[in-house]
């Protein structure tokens, strides 16, 4: 794929995610939930700021003729994905235990299935980001 087109597509994805969150924030505000509305708007602004910095950096690389990804970046991504996958399995196993044994045998408060899915997805994303940051700062990957 053309590298400029790749950068443009990544920028478009960032913009669409931020726009969707801003629209959701506006709808929450209109329904009277101003606290959640402001929280989601702040998250959207953070996504816009980081997205703009990311896309600008990638565009500078493409404009200067430097490849966007090299062998080290590929290894960092693979290692981060591997460890995030393993961590996600353990988080989901823990959530399954909590939803079954923890609630029935130990009297913990119940958890809805949609919350289990949301926690699993968010935990996976956070772990991937954390491992990516760790491996990208490590000397040898």
N, CA, C and O atoms as CSV, one atom per row, in Angstrom:
chain,resi,resn,atom,element,x,y,z
A,1,UNK,N,N,0.841,-1.171,0.000
A,1,UNK,CA,C,0.000,0.000,0.000
A,1,UNK,C,C,0.891,1.241,0.000
A,1,UNK,O,O,1.953,1.266,0.622
A,2,UNK,N,N,0.441,2.243,-0.696
A,2,UNK,CA,C,1.162,3.494,-0.726
A,2,UNK,C,C,1.264,4.047,0.701
A,2,UNK,O,O,0.276,4.069,1.435
A,3,UNK,N,N,2.454,4.488,1.083
A,3,UNK,CA,C,2.674,4.910,2.478
A,3,UNK,C,C,1.902,6.182,2.818
A,3,UNK,O,O,1.446,6.336,3.951
A,4,UNK,N,N,1.747,7.095,1.861
A,4,UNK,CA,C,0.960,8.300,2.129
A,4,UNK,C,C,-0.510,7.946,2.346
A,4,UNK,O,O,-1.181,8.529,3.197
A,5,UNK,N,N,-0.994,6.993,1.572
A,5,UNK,CA,C,-2.378,6.553,1.736
A,5,UNK,C,C,-2.561,5.877,3.091
A,5,UNK,O,O,-3.593,6.045,3.741
A,6,UNK,N,N,-1.567,5.123,3.508
A,6,UNK,CA,C,-1.619,4.478,4.823
A,6,UNK,C,C,-1.717,5.511,5.938
A,6,UNK,O,O,-2.506,5.341,6.867
A,7,UNK,N,N,-0.932,6.570,5.861
A,7,UNK,CA,C,-0.979,7.633,6.868
A,7,UNK,C,C,-2.334,8.329,6.829
A,7,UNK,O,O,-2.901,8.644,7.875
A,8,UNK,N,N,-2.852,8.568,5.638
A,8,UNK,CA,C,-4.160,9.204,5.497
A,8,UNK,C,C,-5.265,8.343,6.108
A,8,UNK,O,O,-6.163,8.862,6.770
A,9,UNK,N,N,-5.202,7.033,5.887
A,9,UNK,CA,C,-6.211,6.138,6.459
A,9,UNK,C,C,-6.134,6.110,7.988
A,9,UNK,O,O,-7.163,6.087,8.663
A,10,UNK,N,N,-4.919,6.112,8.529
A,10,UNK,CA,C,-4.775,6.135,9.986
A,10,UNK,C,C,-5.318,7.435,10.557
A,10,UNK,O,O,-5.983,7.423,11.593
A,11,UNK,N,N,-5.051,8.535,9.910
A,11,UNK,CA,C,-5.593,9.816,10.351
A,11,UNK,C,C,-7.103,9.849,10.288
A,11,UNK,O,O,-7.756,10.414,11.166
A,12,UNK,N,N,-7.668,9.240,9.240
A,12,UNK,CA,C,-9.120,9.182,9.102
A,12,UNK,C,C,-9.744,8.353,10.220
A,12,UNK,O,O,-10.792,8.720,10.751
A,13,UNK,N,N,-9.114,7.245,10.577
A,13,UNK,CA,C,-9.622,6.418,11.665
A,13,UNK,C,C,-9.603,7.190,12.980
A,13,UNK,O,O,-10.580,7.163,13.728
A,14,UNK,N,N,-8.496,7.879,13.269
A,14,UNK,CA,C,-8.426,8.703,14.484
A,14,UNK,C,C,-9.541,9.743,14.490
A,14,UNK,O,O,-10.210,9.937,15.504
A,15,UNK,N,N,-9.738,10.410,13.358
A,15,UNK,CA,C,-10.753,11.458,13.278
A,15,UNK,C,C,-12.159,10.894,13.464
A,15,UNK,O,O,-12.979,11.499,14.155
A,16,UNK,N,N,-12.446,9.745,12.857
A,16,UNK,CA,C,-13.775,9.158,12.987
A,16,UNK,C,C,-14.059,8.689,14.411
A,16,UNK,O,O,-15.173,8.851,14.911
A,17,UNK,N,N,-13.059,8.112,15.061
A,17,UNK,CA,C,-13.243,7.687,16.459
A,17,UNK,C,C,-13.505,8.896,17.345
A,17,UNK,O,O,-14.406,8.871,18.184
A,18,UNK,N,N,-12.723,9.948,17.164
A,18,UNK,CA,C,-12.901,11.154,17.977
A,18,UNK,C,C,-14.252,11.805,17.693
A,18,UNK,O,O,-14.930,12.250,18.619
A,19,UNK,N,N,-14.648,11.863,16.427
A,19,UNK,CA,C,-15.938,12.447,16.070
A,19,UNK,C,C,-17.090,11.657,16.675
A,19,UNK,O,O,-18.050,12.238,17.180
A,20,UNK,N,N,-16.994,10.338,16.626
A,20,UNK,CA,C,-18.031,9.497,17.221
A,20,UNK,C,C,-18.141,9.741,18.716
A,20,UNK,O,O,-19.240,9.824,19.264
A,21,UNK,N,N,-16.995,9.854,19.369
A,21,UNK,CA,C,-17.023,10.107,20.816
A,21,UNK,C,C,-17.576,11.487,21.124
A,21,UNK,O,O,-18.305,11.649,22.102
A,22,UNK,N,N,-17.249,12.483,20.316
A,22,UNK,CA,C,-17.791,13.818,20.537
A,22,UNK,C,C,-19.303,13.851,20.326
A,22,UNK,O,O,-20.020,14.514,21.075
A,23,UNK,N,N,-19.793,13.136,19.307
A,23,UNK,CA,C,-21.245,13.056,19.098
A,23,UNK,C,C,-21.930,12.349,20.264
A,23,UNK,O,O,-22.991,12.780,20.715
A,24,UNK,N,N,-21.332,11.275,20.747
A,24,UNK,CA,C,-21.883,10.569,21.895
A,24,UNK,C,C,-21.891,11.476,23.125
A,24,UNK,O,O,-22.845,11.474,23.903
A,25,UNK,N,N,-20.828,12.243,23.288
A,25,UNK,CA,C,-20.744,13.188,24.405
A,25,UNK,C,C,-21.848,14.237,24.309
A,25,UNK,O,O,-22.482,14.569,25.310
A,26,UNK,N,N,-22.076,14.756,23.106
A,26,UNK,CA,C,-23.134,15.757,22.916
A,26,UNK,C,C,-24.511,15.168,23.222
A,26,UNK,O,O,-25.349,15.833,23.831
A,27,UNK,N,N,-24.743,13.935,22.805
A,27,UNK,CA,C,-26.036,13.297,23.088
A,27,UNK,C,C,-26.222,13.083,24.586
A,27,UNK,O,O,-27.320,13.281,25.106
A,28,UNK,N,N,-25.166,12.681,25.280
A,28,UNK,CA,C,-25.266,12.533,26.729
A,28,UNK,C,C,-25.543,13.875,27.396
A,28,UNK,O,O,-26.318,13.951,28.349
A,29,UNK,N,N,-24.913,14.925,26.897
A,29,UNK,CA,C,-25.128,16.256,27.465
A,29,UNK,C,C,-26.579,16.683,27.279
A,29,UNK,O,O,-27.184,17.260,28.183
A,30,UNK,N,N,-27.135,16.398,26.101
A,30,UNK,CA,C,-28.527,16.770,25.840
A,30,UNK,C,C,-29.505,15.975,26.710
A,30,UNK,O,O,-30.598,16.454,27.014
A,31,UNK,N,N,-29.115,14.772,27.106
A,31,UNK,CA,C,-29.968,13.962,27.982
A,31,UNK,C,C,-29.779,14.313,29.455
A,31,UNK,O,O,-30.458,13.753,30.316
A,32,UNK,N,N,-28.860,15.237,29.752
A,32,UNK,CA,C,-28.697,15.699,31.116
A,32,UNK,C,C,-27.572,15.056,31.898
A,32,UNK,O,O,-27.435,15.316,33.093
A,33,UNK,N,N,-26.774,14.237,31.273
A,33,UNK,CA,C,-25.667,13.579,31.964
A,33,UNK,C,C,-24.374,14.338,31.671
A,33,UNK,O,O,-23.547,13.899,30.873
A,34,UNK,N,N,-24.219,15.481,32.329
A,34,UNK,CA,C,-23.097,16.359,31.988
A,34,UNK,C,C,-21.749,15.815,32.451
A,34,UNK,O,O,-20.736,16.065,31.798
A,35,UNK,N,N,-21.711,15.074,33.567
A,35,UNK,CA,C,-20.436,14.544,34.050
A,35,UNK,C,C,-19.853,13.536,33.058
A,35,UNK,O,O,-18.688,13.643,32.674
A,36,UNK,N,N,-20.656,12.567,32.647
A,36,UNK,CA,C,-20.184,11.578,31.681
A,36,UNK,C,C,-19.885,12.230,30.335
A,36,UNK,O,O,-18.951,11.836,29.637
A,37,UNK,N,N,-20.683,13.223,29.984
A,37,UNK,CA,C,-20.468,13.932,28.732
A,37,UNK,C,C,-19.103,14.608,28.710
A,37,UNK,O,O,-18.381,14.534,27.716
A,38,UNK,N,N,-18.755,15.268,29.811
A,38,UNK,CA,C,-17.458,15.941,29.876
A,38,UNK,C,C,-16.315,14.936,29.884
A,38,UNK,O,O,-15.278,15.171,29.265
A,39,UNK,N,N,-16.498,13.817,30.580
A,39,UNK,CA,C,-15.461,12.791,30.623
A,39,UNK,C,C,-15.188,12.239,29.225
A,39,UNK,O,O,-14.032,12.101,28.826
A,40,UNK,N,N,-16.229,11.929,28.494
A,40,UNK,CA,C,-16.060,11.389,27.140
A,40,UNK,C,C,-15.478,12.450,26.211
A,40,UNK,O,O,-14.668,12.130,25.342
A,41,UNK,N,N,-15.880,13.701,26.383
A,41,UNK,CA,C,-15.314,14.769,25.556
A,41,UNK,C,C,-13.819,14.938,25.832
A,41,UNK,O,O,-13.043,15.164,24.903
A,42,UNK,N,N,-13.412,14.833,27.091
A,42,UNK,CA,C,-11.988,14.933,27.431
A,42,UNK,C,C,-11.206,13.793,26.799
A,42,UNK,O,O,-10.116,14.005,26.269
A,43,UNK,N,N,-11.755,12.584,26.852
A,43,UNK,CA,C,-11.100,11.435,26.224
A,43,UNK,C,C,-10.979,11.654,24.718
A,43,UNK,O,O,-9.953,11.326,24.120
A,44,UNK,N,N,-12.035,12.213,24.100
A,44,UNK,CA,C,-11.996,12.483,22.662
A,44,UNK,C,C,-10.919,13.516,22.326
A,44,UNK,O,O,-10.219,13.378,21.323
A,45,UNK,N,N,-10.785,14.537,23.152
A,45,UNK,CA,C,-9.757,15.553,22.918
A,45,UNK,C,C,-8.365,14.938,23.048
A,45,UNK,O,O,-7.468,15.265,22.270
A,46,UNK,N,N,-8.179,14.050,24.024
A,46,UNK,CA,C,-6.896,13.368,24.181
A,46,UNK,C,C,-6.597,12.516,22.945
A,46,UNK,O,O,-5.466,12.492,22.461
A,47,UNK,N,N,-7.613,11.822,22.442
A,47,UNK,CA,C,-7.433,11.020,21.224
A,47,UNK,C,C,-7.058,11.920,20.055
A,47,UNK,O,O,-6.200,11.559,19.249
A,48,UNK,N,N,-7.691,13.089,19.952
A,48,UNK,CA,C,-7.367,14.017,18.869
A,48,UNK,C,C,-5.920,14.487,18.982
A,48,UNK,O,O,-5.194,14.524,17.988
A,49,UNK,N,N,-5.504,14.846,20.200
A,49,UNK,CA,C,-4.128,15.333,20.383
A,49,UNK,C,C,-3.088,14.265,20.063
A,49,UNK,O,O,-2.138,14.516,19.323
A,50,UNK,N,N,-3.276,13.067,20.629
A,50,UNK,CA,C,-2.325,11.992,20.353
A,50,UNK,C,C,-2.391,11.552,18.898
A,50,UNK,O,O,-1.364,11.251,18.290
A,51,UNK,N,N,-3.597,11.513,18.338
A,51,UNK,CA,C,-3.748,11.131,16.938
A,51,UNK,C,C,-3.062,12.108,16.008
A,51,UNK,O,O,-2.413,11.702,15.043
A,52,UNK,N,N,-3.201,13.411,16.292
A,52,UNK,CA,C,-2.556,14.420,15.453
A,52,UNK,C,C,-1.036,14.303,15.539
A,52,UNK,O,O,-0.341,14.416,14.529
A,53,UNK,N,N,-0.527,14.078,16.743
A,53,UNK,CA,C,0.925,13.921,16.917
A,53,UNK,C,C,1.420,12.670,16.185
A,53,UNK,O,O,2.455,12.697,15.519
A,54,UNK,N,N,0.665,11.571,16.318
A,54,UNK,CA,C,1.040,10.319,15.669
A,54,UNK,C,C,1.032,10.466,14.144
A,54,UNK,O,O,1.993,10.090,13.473
A,55,UNK,N,N,-0.056,11.015,13.605
A,55,UNK,CA,C,-0.184,11.144,12.154
A,55,UNK,C,C,0.869,12.118,11.617
A,55,UNK,O,O,1.448,11.878,10.557
A,56,UNK,N,N,1.120,13.211,12.339
A,56,UNK,CA,C,2.138,14.155,11.893
A,56,UNK,C,C,3.516,13.499,11.860
A,56,UNK,O,O,4.275,13.691,10.910
A,57,UNK,N,N,3.840,12.723,12.901
A,57,UNK,CA,C,5.123,12.030,12.929
A,57,UNK,C,C,5.253,11.029,11.802
A,57,UNK,O,O,6.301,10.937,11.163
A,58,UNK,N,N,4.185,10.274,11.554
A,58,UNK,CA,C,4.230,9.304,10.449
A,58,UNK,C,C,4.352,9.997,9.097
A,58,UNK,O,O,5.066,9.526,8.211
A,59,UNK,N,N,3.646,11.127,8.944
A,59,UNK,CA,C,3.719,11.851,7.676
A,59,UNK,C,C,5.126,12.408,7.450
A,59,UNK,O,O,5.631,12.396,6.327
A,60,UNK,N,N,5.752,12.894,8.519
A,60,UNK,CA,C,7.131,13.393,8.395
A,60,UNK,C,C,8.073,12.273,7.953
A,60,UNK,O,O,8.961,12.489,7.129
A,61,UNK,N,N,7.869,11.072,8.510
A,61,UNK,CA,C,8.703,9.942,8.092
A,61,UNK,C,C,8.516,9.638,6.610
A,61,UNK,O,O,9.488,9.430,5.883
A,62,UNK,N,N,7.262,9.613,6.171
A,62,UNK,CA,C,6.979,9.313,4.764
A,62,UNK,C,C,7.544,10.403,3.867
A,62,UNK,O,O,8.118,10.108,2.818
A,63,UNK,N,N,7.386,11.667,4.272
A,63,UNK,CA,C,7.875,12.777,3.456
A,63,UNK,C,C,9.394,12.761,3.322
A,63,UNK,O,O,9.934,13.141,2.283
A,64,UNK,N,N,10.082,12.318,4.379
A,64,UNK,CA,C,11.547,12.252,4.341
A,64,UNK,C,C,12.067,10.952,3.734
A,64,UNK,O,O,13.278,10.763,3.623
A,65,UNK,N,N,11.169,10.063,3.342
A,65,UNK,CA,C,11.586,8.823,2.702
A,65,UNK,C,C,12.005,7.730,3.667
A,65,UNK,O,O,12.600,6.735,3.253
A,66,UNK,N,N,11.703,7.900,4.947
A,66,UNK,CA,C,12.053,6.892,5.951
A,66,UNK,C,C,10.875,5.924,6.075
A,66,UNK,O,O,9.727,6.361,6.154
A,67,UNK,N,N,11.143,4.616,6.094
A,67,UNK,CA,C,10.031,3.672,6.232
A,67,UNK,C,C,9.322,3.840,7.582
A,67,UNK,O,O,9.954,4.161,8.588
A,68,UNK,N,N,8.009,3.620,7.589
A,68,UNK,CA,C,7.228,3.770,8.810
A,68,UNK,C,C,7.561,2.690,9.830
A,68,UNK,O,O,7.552,2.943,11.035
A,69,UNK,N,N,7.850,1.509,9.354
A,69,UNK,CA,C,8.151,0.403,10.259
A,69,UNK,C,C,9.434,-0.285,9.800
A,69,UNK,O,O,9.695,-0.419,8.605
A,70,UNK,N,N,10.216,-0.710,10.769
A,70,UNK,CA,C,11.424,-1.451,10.467
A,70,UNK,C,C,11.355,-2.792,11.195
A,70,UNK,O,O,10.324,-3.141,11.770
A,71,UNK,N,N,12.459,-3.539,11.166
A,71,UNK,CA,C,12.454,-4.865,11.791
A,71,UNK,C,C,12.239,-4.772,13.305
A,71,UNK,O,O,11.541,-5.602,13.887
A,72,UNK,N,N,12.833,-3.772,13.933
A,72,UNK,CA,C,12.690,-3.625,15.383
A,72,UNK,C,C,11.241,-3.309,15.756
A,72,UNK,O,O,10.699,-3.881,16.702
A,73,UNK,N,N,10.621,-2.400,15.014
A,73,UNK,CA,C,9.223,-2.061,15.277
A,73,UNK,C,C,8.336,-3.288,15.108
A,73,UNK,O,O,7.395,-3.497,15.874
A,74,UNK,N,N,8.642,-4.092,14.105
A,74,UNK,CA,C,7.874,-5.316,13.882
A,74,UNK,C,C,8.026,-6.272,15.067
A,74,UNK,O,O,7.042,-6.864,15.510
A,75,UNK,N,N,9.241,-6.427,15.582
A,75,UNK,CA,C,9.459,-7.300,16.746
A,75,UNK,C,C,8.767,-6.746,17.990
A,75,UNK,O,O,8.200,-7.504,18.778
A,76,UNK,N,N,8.813,-5.429,18.166
A,76,UNK,CA,C,8.137,-4.809,19.313
A,76,UNK,C,C,6.636,-5.089,19.242
A,76,UNK,O,O,6.025,-5.462,20.244
A,77,UNK,N,N,6.046,-4.912,18.068
A,77,UNK,CA,C,4.608,-5.168,17.897
A,77,UNK,C,C,4.270,-6.631,18.178
A,77,UNK,O,O,3.287,-6.922,18.860
A,78,UNK,N,N,5.075,-7.544,17.658
A,78,UNK,CA,C,4.804,-8.959,17.865
A,78,UNK,C,C,4.931,-9.338,19.333
A,78,UNK,O,O,4.088,-10.066,19.857
A,79,UNK,N,N,5.981,-8.852,20.011
A,79,UNK,CA,C,6.135,-9.159,21.431
A,79,UNK,C,C,5.011,-8.553,22.256
A,79,UNK,O,O,4.472,-9.215,23.143
A,80,UNK,N,N,4.652,-7.309,21.978
A,80,UNK,CA,C,3.563,-6.663,22.719
A,80,UNK,C,C,2.256,-7.411,22.493
A,80,UNK,O,O,1.493,-7.630,23.434
A,81,UNK,N,N,1.999,-7.799,21.266
A,81,UNK,CA,C,0.779,-8.554,20.972
A,81,UNK,C,C,0.762,-9.910,21.652
A,81,UNK,O,O,-0.275,-10.341,22.155
A,82,UNK,N,N,1.899,-10.583,21.671
A,82,UNK,CA,C,1.992,-11.900,22.305
A,82,UNK,C,C,1.698,-11.817,23.797
A,82,UNK,O,O,0.876,-12.569,24.320
A,83,UNK,N,N,2.378,-10.893,24.480
A,83,UNK,CA,C,2.182,-10.783,25.923
A,83,UNK,C,C,0.803,-10.236,26.273
A,83,UNK,O,O,0.228,-10.628,27.289
A,84,UNK,N,N,0.266,-9.345,25.457
A,84,UNK,CA,C,-1.088,-8.849,25.695
A,84,UNK,C,C,-2.106,-9.967,25.505
A,84,UNK,O,O,-3.091,-10.041,26.240
A,85,UNK,N,N,-1.876,-10.835,24.526
A,85,UNK,CA,C,-2.770,-11.970,24.310
A,85,UNK,C,C,-2.754,-12.894,25.520
A,85,UNK,O,O,-3.809,-13.310,26.000
A,86,UNK,N,N,-1.559,-13.218,26.016
A,86,UNK,CA,C,-1.468,-14.078,27.194
A,86,UNK,C,C,-2.115,-13.422,28.415
A,86,UNK,O,O,-2.833,-14.078,29.170
A,87,UNK,N,N,-1.863,-12.147,28.601
A,87,UNK,CA,C,-2.467,-11.435,29.722
A,87,UNK,C,C,-3.978,-11.380,29.615
A,87,UNK,O,O,-4.674,-11.497,30.624
A,88,UNK,N,N,-4.497,-11.204,28.402
A,88,UNK,CA,C,-5.943,-11.165,28.197
A,88,UNK,C,C,-6.575,-12.501,28.543
A,88,UNK,O,O,-7.655,-12.548,29.130
A,89,UNK,N,N,-5.909,-13.581,28.183
A,89,UNK,CA,C,-6.438,-14.901,28.545
A,89,UNK,C,C,-6.561,-15.009,30.058
A,89,UNK,O,O,-7.580,-15.483,30.561
A,90,UNK,N,N,-5.536,-14.577,30.792
A,90,UNK,CA,C,-5.590,-14.656,32.257
A,90,UNK,C,C,-6.648,-13.738,32.839
A,90,UNK,O,O,-7.324,-14.105,33.800
A,91,UNK,N,N,-6.800,-12.551,32.272
A,91,UNK,CA,C,-7.846,-11.639,32.757
A,91,UNK,C,C,-9.220,-12.248,32.523
A,91,UNK,O,O,-10.075,-12.201,33.408
A,92,UNK,N,N,-9.441,-12.815,31.349
A,92,UNK,CA,C,-10.742,-13.421,31.056
A,92,UNK,C,C,-11.001,-14.648,31.928
A,92,UNK,O,O,-12.133,-14.878,32.352
A,93,UNK,N,N,-9.960,-15.435,32.197
A,93,UNK,CA,C,-10.128,-16.557,33.120
A,93,UNK,C,C,-10.493,-16.058,34.522
A,93,UNK,O,O,-11.351,-16.638,35.187
A,94,UNK,N,N,-9.845,-14.993,34.961
A,94,UNK,CA,C,-10.178,-14.410,36.254
A,94,UNK,C,C,-11.594,-13.878,36.291
A,94,UNK,O,O,-12.289,-14.031,37.296
A,95,UNK,N,N,-12.035,-13.249,35.203
A,95,UNK,CA,C,-13.413,-12.756,35.138
A,95,UNK,C,C,-14.414,-13.903,35.140
A,95,UNK,O,O,-15.476,-13.806,35.755
A,96,UNK,N,N,-14.076,-14.990,34.451
A,96,UNK,CA,C,-14.964,-16.161,34.461
A,96,UNK,C,C,-15.071,-16.727,35.863
A,96,UNK,O,O,-16.161,-17.089,36.306
A,97,UNK,N,N,-13.950,-16.807,36.566
A,97,UNK,CA,C,-13.986,-17.304,37.936
A,97,UNK,C,C,-14.833,-16.378,38.800
A,97,UNK,O,O,-15.658,-16.837,39.590
A,98,UNK,N,N,-14.626,-15.076,38.644
A,98,UNK,CA,C,-15.368,-14.106,39.436
A,98,UNK,C,C,-16.870,-14.228,39.175
A,98,UNK,O,O,-17.670,-14.262,40.110
A,99,UNK,N,N,-17.245,-14.293,37.895
A,99,UNK,CA,C,-18.667,-14.347,37.542
A,99,UNK,C,C,-19.312,-15.649,37.988
A,99,UNK,O,O,-20.512,-15.674,38.263
A,100,UNK,N,N,-18.549,-16.724,38.063
A,100,UNK,CA,C,-19.109,-18.005,38.477
A,100,UNK,C,C,-18.906,-18.262,39.951
A,100,UNK,O,O,-19.817,-18.073,40.756
A,101,UNK,N,N,-17.729,-18.685,40.296
A,101,UNK,CA,C,-17.416,-19.083,41.669
A,101,UNK,C,C,-17.445,-17.910,42.632
A,101,UNK,O,O,-17.956,-18.042,43.744
A,102,UNK,N,N,-16.915,-16.778,42.233
A,102,UNK,CA,C,-16.861,-15.632,43.132
A,102,UNK,C,C,-18.230,-15.146,43.551
A,102,UNK,O,O,-18.440,-14.792,44.711
A,103,UNK,N,N,-19.158,-15.127,42.618
A,103,UNK,CA,C,-20.505,-14.643,42.926
A,103,UNK,C,C,-21.302,-15.704,43.683
A,103,UNK,O,O,-21.945,-15.406,44.689
A,104,UNK,N,N,-21.255,-16.947,43.193
A,104,UNK,CA,C,-22.081,-17.997,43.786
A,104,UNK,C,C,-21.567,-18.474,45.141
A,104,UNK,O,O,-22.349,-18.630,46.079
A,105,UNK,N,N,-20.273,-18.705,45.251
A,105,UNK,CA,C,-19.732,-19.303,46.474
A,105,UNK,C,C,-19.242,-18.292,47.505
A,105,UNK,O,O,-19.287,-18.552,48.708
A,106,UNK,N,N,-18.778,-17.152,47.036
A,106,UNK,CA,C,-18.167,-16.204,47.961
A,106,UNK,C,C,-19.007,-14.951,48.203
A,106,UNK,O,O,-18.631,-14.103,49.012
A,107,UNK,N,N,-20.116,-14.831,47.526
A,107,UNK,CA,C,-21.018,-13.711,47.754
A,107,UNK,C,C,-20.558,-12.382,47.175
A,107,UNK,O,O,-21.008,-11.327,47.622
A,108,UNK,N,N,-19.650,-12.415,46.170
A,108,UNK,CA,C,-19.230,-11.165,45.535
A,108,UNK,C,C,-20.401,-10.597,44.738
A,108,UNK,O,O,-21.284,-11.352,44.330
A,109,UNK,N,N,-20.429,-9.289,44.509
A,109,UNK,CA,C,-21.517,-8.724,43.691
A,109,UNK,C,C,-21.460,-9.260,42.264
A,109,UNK,O,O,-20.380,-9.512,41.728
A,110,UNK,N,N,-22.611,-9.429,41.666
A,110,UNK,CA,C,-22.690,-9.967,40.305
A,110,UNK,C,C,-22.168,-8.992,39.267
A,110,UNK,O,O,-22.059,-7.790,39.511
A,111,UNK,N,N,-21.851,-9.533,38.114
A,111,UNK,CA,C,-21.354,-8.718,37.005
A,111,UNK,C,C,-22.094,-9.145,35.746
A,111,UNK,O,O,-22.274,-10.338,35.498
A,112,UNK,N,N,-22.521,-8.170,34.953
A,112,UNK,CA,C,-23.264,-8.450,33.731
A,112,UNK,C,C,-22.317,-8.937,32.632
A,112,UNK,O,O,-21.146,-8.558,32.611
A,113,UNK,N,N,-22.817,-9.769,31.726
A,113,UNK,CA,C,-21.950,-10.269,30.641
A,113,UNK,C,C,-21.344,-9.153,29.785
A,113,UNK,O,O,-20.199,-9.261,29.347
A,114,UNK,N,N,-22.099,-8.095,29.549
A,114,UNK,CA,C,-21.537,-7.001,28.736
A,114,UNK,C,C,-20.381,-6.314,29.454
A,114,UNK,O,O,-19.464,-5.797,28.818
A,115,UNK,N,N,-20.433,-6.315,30.790
A,115,UNK,CA,C,-19.331,-5.722,31.540
A,115,UNK,C,C,-18.097,-6.617,31.485
A,115,UNK,O,O,-16.968,-6.128,31.457
A,116,UNK,N,N,-18.318,-7.918,31.468
A,116,UNK,CA,C,-17.191,-8.848,31.331
A,116,UNK,C,C,-16.494,-8.602,29.990
A,116,UNK,O,O,-15.267,-8.539,29.921
A,117,UNK,N,N,-17.287,-8.466,28.935
A,117,UNK,CA,C,-16.704,-8.215,27.617
A,117,UNK,C,C,-15.975,-6.874,27.588
A,117,UNK,O,O,-14.878,-6.774,27.038
A,118,UNK,N,N,-16.575,-5.853,28.174
A,118,UNK,CA,C,-15.950,-4.527,28.172
A,118,UNK,C,C,-14.642,-4.540,28.958
A,118,UNK,O,O,-13.647,-3.969,28.512
A,119,UNK,N,N,-14.636,-5.184,30.118
A,119,UNK,CA,C,-13.413,-5.260,30.916
A,119,UNK,C,C,-12.339,-6.030,30.149
A,119,UNK,O,O,-11.170,-5.645,30.165
A,120,UNK,N,N,-12.726,-7.107,29.485
A,120,UNK,CA,C,-11.758,-7.882,28.706
A,120,UNK,C,C,-11.141,-7.080,27.574
A,120,UNK,O,O,-9.934,-7.151,27.345
A,121,UNK,N,N,-11.963,-6.319,26.867
A,121,UNK,CA,C,-11.465,-5.517,25.744
A,121,UNK,C,C,-10.567,-4.389,26.242
A,121,UNK,O,O,-9.485,-4.162,25.700
A,122,UNK,N,N,-11.020,-3.689,27.270
A,122,UNK,CA,C,-10.218,-2.575,27.797
A,122,UNK,C,C,-8.903,-3.094,28.383
A,122,UNK,O,O,-7.847,-2.497,28.174
A,123,UNK,N,N,-8.973,-4.207,29.118
A,123,UNK,CA,C,-7.753,-4.774,29.700
A,123,UNK,C,C,-6.775,-5.188,28.603
A,123,UNK,O,O,-5.568,-4.982,28.734
A,124,UNK,N,N,-7.292,-5.767,27.529
A,124,UNK,CA,C,-6.439,-6.161,26.414
A,124,UNK,C,C,-5.755,-4.946,25.788
A,124,UNK,O,O,-4.558,-4.984,25.503
A,125,UNK,N,N,-6.505,-3.881,25.574
A,125,UNK,CA,C,-5.930,-2.671,24.977
A,125,UNK,C,C,-4.891,-2.037,25.897
A,125,UNK,O,O,-3.832,-1.608,25.441
A,126,UNK,N,N,-5.193,-1.980,27.184
A,126,UNK,CA,C,-4.251,-1.386,28.134
A,126,UNK,C,C,-2.974,-2.224,28.208
A,126,UNK,O,O,-1.870,-1.679,28.234
A,127,UNK,N,N,-3.126,-3.546,28.242
A,127,UNK,CA,C,-1.941,-4.404,28.291
A,127,UNK,C,C,-1.102,-4.260,27.026
A,127,UNK,O,O,0.125,-4.201,27.100
A,128,UNK,N,N,-1.759,-4.205,25.857
A,128,UNK,CA,C,-0.999,-4.045,24.624
A,128,UNK,C,C,-0.224,-2.724,24.647
A,128,UNK,O,O,0.958,-2.691,24.306
A,129,UNK,N,N,-0.886,-1.647,25.045
A,129,UNK,CA,C,-0.208,-0.353,25.113
A,129,UNK,C,C,0.947,-0.352,26.090
A,129,UNK,O,O,2.007,0.211,25.817
A,130,UNK,N,N,0.736,-0.989,27.237
A,130,UNK,CA,C,1.791,-1.051,28.250
A,130,UNK,C,C,2.980,-1.870,27.760
A,130,UNK,O,O,4.129,-1.452,27.903
A,131,UNK,N,N,2.702,-3.033,27.183
A,131,UNK,CA,C,3.794,-3.865,26.675
A,131,UNK,C,C,4.492,-3.211,25.488
A,131,UNK,O,O,5.708,-3.331,25.342
A,132,UNK,N,N,3.738,-2.523,24.642
A,132,UNK,CA,C,4.355,-1.837,23.519
A,132,UNK,C,C,5.307,-0.765,24.030
A,132,UNK,O,O,6.427,-0.638,23.535
A,133,UNK,N,N,4.865,0.005,25.018
A,133,UNK,CA,C,5.719,1.032,25.598
A,133,UNK,C,C,6.959,0.413,26.235
A,133,UNK,O,O,8.065,0.928,26.072
A,134,UNK,N,N,6.777,-0.689,26.959
A,134,UNK,CA,C,7.905,-1.366,27.611
A,134,UNK,C,C,8.910,-1.860,26.584
A,134,UNK,O,O,10.101,-1.574,26.696
A,135,UNK,N,N,8.443,-2.599,25.584
A,135,UNK,CA,C,9.358,-3.174,24.600
A,135,UNK,C,C,9.983,-2.111,23.696
A,135,UNK,O,O,11.112,-2.281,23.235
A,136,UNK,N,N,9.267,-1.025,23.440
A,136,UNK,CA,C,9.856,0.011,22.582
A,136,UNK,C,C,10.967,0.764,23.298
A,136,UNK,O,O,11.846,1.330,22.647
A,137,UNK,N,N,10.944,0.781,24.625
A,137,UNK,CA,C,11.990,1.457,25.384
A,137,UNK,C,C,13.124,0.513,25.779
A,137,UNK,O,O,14.179,0.964,26.225
A,138,UNK,N,N,12.914,-0.781,25.618
A,138,UNK,CA,C,13.931,-1.770,25.968
A,138,UNK,C,C,15.022,-1.784,24.887
A,138,UNK,O,O,14.738,-1.620,23.701
A,139,UNK,N,N,16.264,-1.983,25.318
A,139,UNK,CA,C,17.395,-1.945,24.378
A,139,UNK,C,C,17.301,-3.039,23.314
A,139,UNK,O,O,17.248,-2.744,22.120
A,140,UNK,N,N,17.279,-4.298,23.748
A,140,UNK,CA,C,17.207,-5.392,22.782
A,140,UNK,C,C,15.870,-6.088,22.929
A,140,UNK,O,O,15.433,-6.427,24.029
A,141,UNK,N,N,15.234,-6.290,21.784
A,141,UNK,CA,C,13.890,-6.896,21.782
A,141,UNK,C,C,13.993,-8.280,21.202
A,141,UNK,O,O,12.987,-8.982,21.099
